[in-house]
């Protein structure tokens, strides 16, 4: 297949009143304001949040993705107010310290999403694709902010019991088609697709999706790859999340070759370097 068929035409994302060009791959840095996210080094609180944000921006992150609800398999459910209490001060602090930073909030709750946008965030990243809060799509449309549409089944507490597919690519593709139609009917203009690697998917499902990821570009929307330090990597390598950076870089490089527009990562510097090398090879 010709390289050009991997890529949609030039794509711009309107976030915070700024147009971000996604025709070249961008990096999104993960900051978890949680005590129980699967990768311990990503957990930040208080002043550490600002330090991590500054480091990621200096390392070349185009976006910062803040989450205050752990979505690892089997993670404890927390109340909406607790999620807000963790998330909103961090959003406000980063928006004040780094006014040019583009902030994404990782939440499936429309109330949390709206409060975060009002606090200074720009993008909503919903692991549930609107399945866990029926008001989410209407909220995104009203706020007119970019929306990251991810595929998952069930909840973080139940998803691993639902990892069964006849054809995982076909099911995820059809899910995207239906959800994109619903969002466009409501007037949502900026949509990013996330296949949801590891969410209600066994490693073999995630690798099957990666193998065919370029086919999602038929939908003419940018695709986000979020594989950083996940079990699909460290399980295959008989390692741990702490030891999965090299495997992550390898898989991120494959994702770039498959047309990923955004790499969502814990390690920004290494991902930015992978993008630079990929661009040098393909320019």
N, C-alpha and C positions, 0 to 999 in steps of 0.2 A: 504494500500500500504506500502511495506517495506520502511524503512527510506532510505536505500541505493539507491533506485530508484529515489530519489529526486536529487541526485548529479551526475554530470558528473565525469569522471575520473580526476585525478590530472590535474589542469590547471595552466599554467604559462603565465604571461603577460610580453612581452619584451617591456619595456618602458625606454627610456633613456639609453639603453645598459645594463639595469639591469633586471634580471628575478624576477618578483614578483609572489609569490605563491598564487593562488586564490582557493586552495582546502579548505582553511579556510576562513570564511567571513572577509571582510575588510570594513573599513569605509572611505568615501569620504566627506570631509568638503566643504561646499558651501561658497564662498566669492563673493558677488555681488558688482561690481564696478559701481553701477547704482544709480540714485536718486529715482527710482520708482519701485523697486522689491516689490512683494506683502508682504513680511515679512520685516518690517522696520529694525529690528535688524541685518539683513544680509547685509545691505548696508554699504559699507566701502569705504573710499577714503584716499589718502595720507598715512601718517604714520600709520593710523588705519588698513590699509591692512596688513602691516608687523606684527603689533601686533596680529591681528586676525590669521594670518598664523602661527605665533609662538605658540599661545595658542592651536590651533587645532592640530599641530604636537605634542606638549607636551601632549595633551589629548589622543593621539593615532591614529590620522588620518594617513592612508596609502597614501591618495591622497588629493590634494587640487584642487577644481574645480572653476575656475575663469570665471565669466561672466560679460560682459559689455553691453549687450543688454537685456533689460527686456523682458521675454517671458510670463509674466502673461497675462491672457485673456484681450484683449483690450489695451495692452500697446502701447505707441507711437512708431512708426517706426523711427529709426535714421539712418543717413548716415554711410556708411562703414568707412569713415575716422574718424568720431566721435567715433565709436566703437573701432577703433585701438588706437586713442588718449587716451581713457580711459584704455584700456586693456594692451597695450604693456609695459608702465612704471611699472605696477604692476607685470607683469610676470618677467621683468628684475630684479626688486628689490627683489622679493622672490627667484629667481634663484641664485642671488648673496648672499643673507643673509642665505639661507638654501639650499646649493648646493645638498644635498641628497634628497630634497623634490621632489616628483613626481607631476607635475603640469598638470592638465587637463584644456583645454579651451572650454568654452561653447559658440559655435558660429555655425551658419549655412552658413557662408560665407567662401569660400575657400581661398580668399585673406587674410582675417583676420587670418584664421587657419594657413596658411603657415608663415605669419609674426610672429605669436605667437610661433610657433615651433622654428623658427630661433632665437627668443628672449630668448629661454630657456624652453619652455613648452615641454611636452612629449606625450600628449594624446589629441585627438580631440573628443569633445562631441557635436554631431550634433542633435538638436531637430527635424530636418526635414528629417533625413534619406536621405540626398542628393536631396530632392525634391525642395528645394528653391535655389539651386546652382548646375547646372548640371556638373560643374567642380570639385565638392567636392570629389567624389569617386576617380577620376584620381589623384587628389592632394594627398589624403591619401595614395594611392598606391605608388606614386613617393617618398613621404617622408618616407614611411615604418614605420608608427607610429600606435599605437593602435587607434581603432575607436569605439566610443560608438554610436550604431545604435538605434535611438529611433523612435517610431511610433507616428505620428501626421498626421492630415489632415488639409489642408489649411495653414494659417499663424497665428501667435499669435493674429492678429487683427480679423481673421474670424473663427478661429477654433471652437468656442463654437456654432456657427450656423451649424456646420457640424457634431455634435455629434449624429449620427443616425446609428444604426447597426441592422442587423437581428441576427447576432451572433458575438459579439465583439471579443471573443477569437479566433474564426476561422479566422476573418478578419485580426487580428493582427498577428496571426501565419503565414498565407499565405503571408502577407507583408514581414515578416522576411525571409521566405524561398526564395522569389524572390530577396530581397536585398542582402542576404548572397551569393546567386549564383553570382550576379553581382560583388560583392566585391572580391570574390574568383577568379573569372575569370580575374580580374585585378591584382591579386597577393597580396591582403591584407590578412595578416595572423592572426592578433590579433583583434578580434571583440567581443564586449560586447553588449548584448541585453538589451534594456530598453523599457518596454511595454508602457511607456508614460502616467503614471497615471495622470488624470486630463487634458490631452491635447486632445482636441476634444472628450472628454468623460465626460458624466454626472457621478455623484457619483456611481450610480448603475452599470455603465459600468466598472468603476475602481475597485469596489468591486468584480464584476464578474471575472475580470482579476486576481485579487489577489487570489481568490478562486481556480483558475486553474493554478496558476503561475508555479507550479512544472512541468507542461506538456511542458513548453518551453525547458526543459532540454533534450527533444528528439533531439533538434538541436545541442547538444553537445558543447554549448558555455556558458560562464558565464552570469548570469542575474543580472542586477542592479535594485534595487528598490528605486525609488525616490518619497516618499510620504510625506516628512517632512513638517509638519504644513500646509498641503494643505487643500483646501476647502472640499475635500471628508471626512476629519476628523473634522474640526471645524464646518462645516455646519451640520453634523450629530449630533454633541454635542451641538448645539446652542451656540457656543462660538466664539472666534476670533483666528486669526493666533497666536497672542501673548499668548493665553490660550491653545494652542494645543500640548504642549510638552508631556503630559501624554498620550494623544491619539496617538501621533506619536510613542512613545516608544511601545505602545501596538501593533500597526500595523507593526512596524519594527520587532517585535518579531515574529509575524505571518509570515512576509516575510522570516525571517530566517528559520522558520519551513517549508516553501515552497521551500527552497533551494537557497535563494538569496545569491549571491557571493559578492555583494557590496551594502552597504547602503549609499545612498547619502543624507546627512543631514545638517541641520543648527547647531545642538547641538551634537558635536562630543563625548564629555565625556559620555553622557547618552547612545548614540548608542554603544560605545565601551563596556560599562557596560552590555548592552543587549546582545551583542555578547558573552561576558565572561560567562554570566549566561546560555545562550543557549548552549554553548559548554560544560559547566559543566553538564548539564542535558543529553546531547546526547553523551558524550564521553564514 
